[in-house]
Amino acid sequence: MHRASTLLASLLLSAPCVPAVVAQSDPPLAQNARQTAEAMVARFVDSWNRADKVSYGENHWPDAELVDPSGVITRGQRAIVQEHVDLWAGIFKGSHIAGKVRRLRMLGSNFMMVDFDVALSGAQQLPPGSPADAAGVLHNHLKHIMERRHGVWKVMAAQNTFVAKP
């Protein structure tokens, strides 16, 4: 009986060590997360500049959601892609964007928030209420929540906001 009590006590006392082991695995994840976030932004920029709907869609999970600068919510990868196909055929035909990760925050081991800034130039026309700078460049802050499913990171939620005073 005393032996069983001693064994139980040592198991219980060693339990708090488990979170420390898990916590030590976070730094490599954070390094990989930075690379993942920067790769996502690079794909976003590249697919926009080529008006490539297939590549653009590959960044998003099928159940993704996008809130555009006017507050319209678009649900689903297909709808998000179609919205951009329409923009590339319309007011943003021939436009070019540049983007850069501004901030990355891990939200657990399978979620991260990626804030990045985008500058859009060469638009045929600017959307109503969009405050372009003196050169006609539209500046936006984007916030993407990425989720890792089966080892693959993709956007599950996104919000796009016009910068009021670039």
C-alpha positions in Angstrom: 0.0 0.0 0.0 2.8 2.4 1.0 4.6 1.5 -2.3 1.4 2.3 -4.4 1.1 5.6 -2.6 4.7 6.5 -3.3 4.3 5.6 -6.9 1.1 7.7 -7.2 2.7 10.6 -5.5 5.7 10.6 -7.8 3.4 10.4 -10.8 1.4 13.4 -9.6 4.5 15.4 -8.8 6.0 14.8 -12.2 2.8 15.9 -14.0 3.6 19.6 -13.9 6.7 18.9 -16.0 4.7 18.0 -19.0 3.6 21.6 -20.0 7.2 22.7 -19.8 8.2 20.1 -22.4 5.3 21.2 -24.7 6.2 24.8 -24.2 9.8 24.1 -25.3 8.6 23.0 -28.7 7.0 26.3 -29.4 10.0 28.3 -30.6 10.6 26.1 -33.7 6.9 26.4 -34.5 7.2 30.2 -34.3 10.1 30.2 -36.7 8.2 28.0 -39.1 5.2 30.2 -38.6 7.1 33.3 -39.8 8.2 31.4 -42.9 4.6 30.2 -43.5 3.2 33.7 -43.1 5.7 35.3 -45.4 5.1 32.5 -48.0 1.3 33.1 -47.8 1.8 36.8 -48.4 4.1 36.1 -51.3 1.5 33.8 -52.9 -1.2 36.4 -52.2 0.8 39.1 -53.9 2.0 36.9 -56.8 -1.5 35.5 -57.5 -3.0 39.0 -57.4 -0.4 40.4 -59.8 -1.1 37.6 -62.3 -4.9 37.6 -61.6 -4.5 33.9 -61.0 -7.7 32.6 -59.5 -6.3 29.1 -58.9 -3.3 30.2 -57.0 -5.3 32.8 -55.1 -7.8 30.2 -54.0 -5.1 27.8 -52.9 -4.4 30.2 -50.0 -7.8 29.7 -48.5 -9.7 26.8 -46.8 -13.0 25.8 -48.5 -14.9 27.3 -45.5 -12.9 30.5 -45.4 -14.5 33.9 -44.8 -13.5 37.4 -46.0 -14.7 40.7 -44.7 -13.9 43.4 -47.4 -13.2 47.1 -46.7 -16.8 48.0 -47.0 -17.9 45.4 -44.5 -19.3 42.9 -46.9 -18.8 39.3 -45.7 -18.0 36.7 -48.4 -18.2 33.0 -47.3 -16.4 30.1 -48.9 -13.3 29.8 -51.0 -15.2 29.7 -54.3 -17.1 32.9 -53.5 -13.9 34.7 -52.3 -12.1 33.7 -55.5 -15.0 34.8 -57.7 -15.1 38.2 -56.0 -11.5 38.6 -56.9 -12.0 37.4 -60.5 -14.7 40.0 -60.8 -12.4 42.7 -59.4 -9.5 41.7 -61.7 -11.8 41.9 -64.7 -13.2 45.3 -63.5 -11.8 48.1 -61.5 -8.6 46.3 -60.5 -7.8 45.1 -64.0 -4.0 45.4 -64.6 -3.4 46.5 -61.0 -0.3 45.6 -59.0 0.2 45.0 -55.3 3.1 44.8 -53.0 2.8 43.4 -49.5 4.8 42.9 -46.4 4.1 41.0 -43.1 3.8 43.6 -40.3 3.0 41.3 -37.4 2.6 37.7 -36.6 1.0 36.2 -33.5 0.5 32.6 -32.7 -2.9 31.7 -31.4 -2.1 28.2 -30.2 -0.3 25.5 -32.2 -2.8 25.4 -35.1 -3.8 29.0 -35.5 -1.9 32.2 -36.3 -2.8 35.8 -37.0 -0.9 37.4 -39.8 -1.2 41.2 -40.2 0.2 42.5 -43.4 0.2 45.8 -45.3 -0.6 46.0 -49.0 -0.1 48.9 -51.5 -2.2 48.7 -54.6 -1.4 50.7 -57.7 -2.5 50.8 -61.3 -6.3 50.4 -60.6 -8.7 51.4 -63.4 -10.8 53.0 -60.7 -10.8 53.1 -56.9 -13.6 51.7 -54.8 -16.0 54.2 -53.2 -14.6 55.5 -50.0 -11.1 54.3 -50.6 -8.5 57.0 -49.5 -5.7 56.7 -52.0 -2.5 58.7 -51.5 -1.4 61.6 -53.8 0.1 59.1 -56.3 -3.2 57.1 -56.5 -1.9 54.2 -54.5 -4.4 52.5 -52.2 -3.0 51.3 -48.9 -4.7 48.5 -46.9 -4.1 46.6 -43.7 -5.1 42.9 -44.0 -5.6 40.5 -41.1 -5.6 36.8 -42.0 -6.2 34.1 -39.4 -4.5 31.0 -40.7 -5.3 27.5 -39.5 -3.2 24.4 -39.8 -5.1 21.3 -40.8 -3.3 18.0 -41.3 0.0 19.9 -41.4 -1.1 22.5 -44.0 -1.6 26.2 -43.2 -4.3 28.1 -45.1 -6.4 31.2 -44.5 -9.7 30.5 -42.6 -10.7 34.2 -42.0 -9.6 37.5 -43.5 -10.3 41.1 -43.1 -9.3 43.9 -45.4 -9.3 47.5 -44.2 -8.5 50.8 -46.0 -5.8 52.9 -44.4 -7.4 56.2 -43.7 -4.3 58.4 -44.1 -1.4 56.7 -45.8 
